[in-house]
């Protein structure tokens, strides 16, 4: 069984993951009001090696409650990088987890 660090993004709010050539995934936290914890959004952007943004999105809409609060998550690359990555996040329900695959 693999254990995921739920504190990973709290300590490292910007993380870079290598995807299939020539792309990288950058995950980061964005906010409109640093005093309001419900305004924090976890986002990701796929960038090519020339620095051109190919795709960006905020992940918080995965939350079934969609309170807007930043839900810490873990990104795991697929063994076959052509198949993208898996995002694992805790749901608004205490014992539920959201697993979603993202393809490029």
C-alpha positions in Angstrom: 0.0 0.0 0.0 1.3 3.5 -0.9 0.8 6.3 1.5 0.5 9.8 0.1 1.7 12.8 2.0 -1.3 15.1 2.5 1.1 17.9 3.6 3.1 17.9 0.4 1.4 20.9 -1.2 1.2 22.8 2.1 5.0 22.7 2.3 5.6 22.9 -1.5 2.9 25.0 -3.0 4.7 25.0 -6.4 5.7 21.6 -7.8 7.0 20.7 -11.3 6.3 17.2 -12.8 7.9 15.9 -16.0 5.3 14.6 -18.4 5.8 13.2 -21.9 8.3 15.0 -24.0 8.2 18.0 -24.5 5.8 18.9 -21.6 5.9 19.6 -17.9 3.1 20.1 -15.4 3.4 22.9 -12.9 1.0 22.8 -9.9 0.6 25.9 -7.7 -1.8 27.6 -5.4 -3.5 30.8 -6.4 -5.6 33.2 -4.3 -7.5 36.4 -4.7 -7.4 37.3 -1.0 -4.5 35.9 1.1 -6.5 36.6 4.3 -9.4 34.4 3.2 -8.6 30.7 3.2 -11.6 29.9 1.1 -10.2 31.9 -1.8 -7.1 29.6 -2.2 -7.3 27.4 -5.4 -5.0 24.6 -6.4 -4.2 25.0 -10.1 -2.1 23.3 -12.7 -0.5 24.4 -16.0 1.0 22.2 -18.8 3.9 24.1 -20.4 6.1 23.0 -23.3 9.9 23.2 -23.3 9.7 26.6 -25.2 7.7 28.0 -22.2 4.4 28.1 -24.0 1.4 27.4 -21.9 -0.6 24.6 -23.5 -3.3 24.1 -20.9 -4.2 25.5 -17.4 -7.0 24.9 -15.0 -7.9 25.0 -11.3 -8.6 21.7 -9.7 -11.0 22.8 -6.9 -14.1 22.1 -8.9 -13.4 18.4 -8.2 -14.6 19.0 -4.7 -18.2 17.8 -4.4 -18.9 20.5 -1.9 -17.1 23.1 -4.0 -16.7 25.4 -1.0 -13.7 27.0 -2.8 -11.4 26.0 0.0 -8.0 24.6 -1.1 -8.2 20.8 -0.9 -4.7 19.4 -0.6 -3.9 16.8 -3.2 -1.2 14.5 -4.6 -0.2 14.1 -8.2 1.1 10.8 -9.4 2.4 10.3 -12.9 1.2 7.4 -14.9 3.8 4.7 -15.5 3.2 5.5 -19.2 3.7 9.2 -19.3 1.7 9.4 -22.6 -1.3 8.6 -20.4 -1.0 11.7 -18.3 -1.3 11.8 -14.5 -3.6 10.9 -11.6 -4.7 13.5 -9.1 -5.7 12.2 -5.6 -7.6 14.6 -3.3 -9.6 14.3 -0.2 -13.3 15.0 -0.7 -15.4 17.3 1.4 -16.7 14.1 3.0 -14.2 13.1 5.7 -13.5 9.5 4.5 -13.9 9.9 0.8 -11.2 10.5 -1.8 -11.4 11.8 -5.3 -9.2 10.1 -7.9 -9.2 11.7 -11.4 -7.0 10.9 -14.4 -5.9 13.8 -16.6 -4.8 13.1 -20.2 -2.8 15.3 -22.5 
